[in-house]
Amino acid sequence: MNVDRRGFLAGAATAAGLATVATAADPAWAEPAPVPTVGKTPLPDSNNLRVLITGDAGTGARPQWIVADAMREMHAREPFSLALGLGDNVYEQGPWADDDAQFQAKFEDPNHGLDFPWLMVQGNHDNSSLLPGDGGWLLRGDHEVAYHARSPRWFMPSRYYSVRLPQEQPLVEFFVLDLNPIAAYLPPLFAPYWAADGQFMSEQAAWLDRAIAESPAKWKIACTHHPYLNNGPHGNAGEYEGLAIEPVNGRFVKDFFEAHVLGRCQFLLSGHDHSLQVLDPNTPSKGTRQIISGAAAKSVHGEPSASGSRTPNSALYQNFDDLGFMVLDLTAASADLGVYTVDLSNGAPTNTFQRRLA
């Protein structure tokens, strides 16, 4: 599977123009919008938050349901305040409309009973064009933004946005980013709006710089689909899939992180890689810790990393075989992270990592 994907990507750079028909227009939601509360599940108003971190979940298949059952079991014992859905919300190619039945089958039904706000991130599979996950039809992701008005739990008022919790005197601010235009496997080379230096990414960068600088929150957390550091098959930004071909190697993703996120947020939460990783900051990350939770429905099952080494980045914890999720407990004084794997034979969650990170 990994060889096939890399073979496809090697040819994607020369075939990128094929995606431009699907991405030529501008989206309806370029600027971040205030997070509306009318008709929505109330956002938590507490200085003690228990955050469920899950990613790459939207298959609607049995493994997603089993992992969600484990989440429900934990929620019944120690309730979650909210969830972060780190992209690839609707496999394999994303929704066709904001009333697509896939939203019910791949989000609402599997997550029944988990009735708290879900802050959702755009993933590459949510923006598919020619092939599942190519990220080449960026307008497809707008259907997920529109679904915000249809679901009480699904929060995605814009393609990128931030949420302060509590809204007054916030403990944390989550900065939800959309890096799909600069991470697409079929990059929109002839659609200037989506270019690395185009309007969408320039406006997002300016907004993010301002939003982080003005945030009074104790904890500042960036939420993306694509990671900066990653020991799994997709690899680090700038080296995605072990390729030297720009821009599909994520070179512009790396530049964005280093210019606008690293050193400004304590944590960078990502999915994309179907694994569970708690990585140590390196020198370029300026103290920002990369965490990957992308195993809510699929696992890489020991697939080699893009670099050919299982541990190119220093890690506190990594698991490439099991499905699972993470829980981040935030107070004014501490940030505690737990990693939970799920046994698919009996649905039991196991706490395989627990650490105070700050």
Buried (B, 14 or more C-beta within 10 A) or exposed (E): EBEEBBEBBBEBBEEBEBBBBBBBEBBEBBEBEEBEEEEBBEBBEEBEBBBBBBBBBBBBBEBBBBBBBBBBEBBEEEEBBBBBBBBBBBBEBBBEEBEBEBBEBBBBEBBEEBEBBBBBBBBBBBBBBBBEBBBBBBBBBBBBBBBBBEBEBBBBBBBBBBBBBBEEEBBBBBBBBBBBBBBBBBBBBBBEBBBBEBEBBEBBBEBBBEBBEEBEBBBBBBBBBBBBBBBBBBBBBBBBBBBEBEBBBBBBBBBBBBEBBBEBBBBBBBBBBBBBBBBEBBEEBEEBBBBBBBBBBBBBEEBBBBBEEEEBBEBBBBBBEBBBBBBBBBBEEEBBBBBBBBBBEEBBBEEBBEEEBB
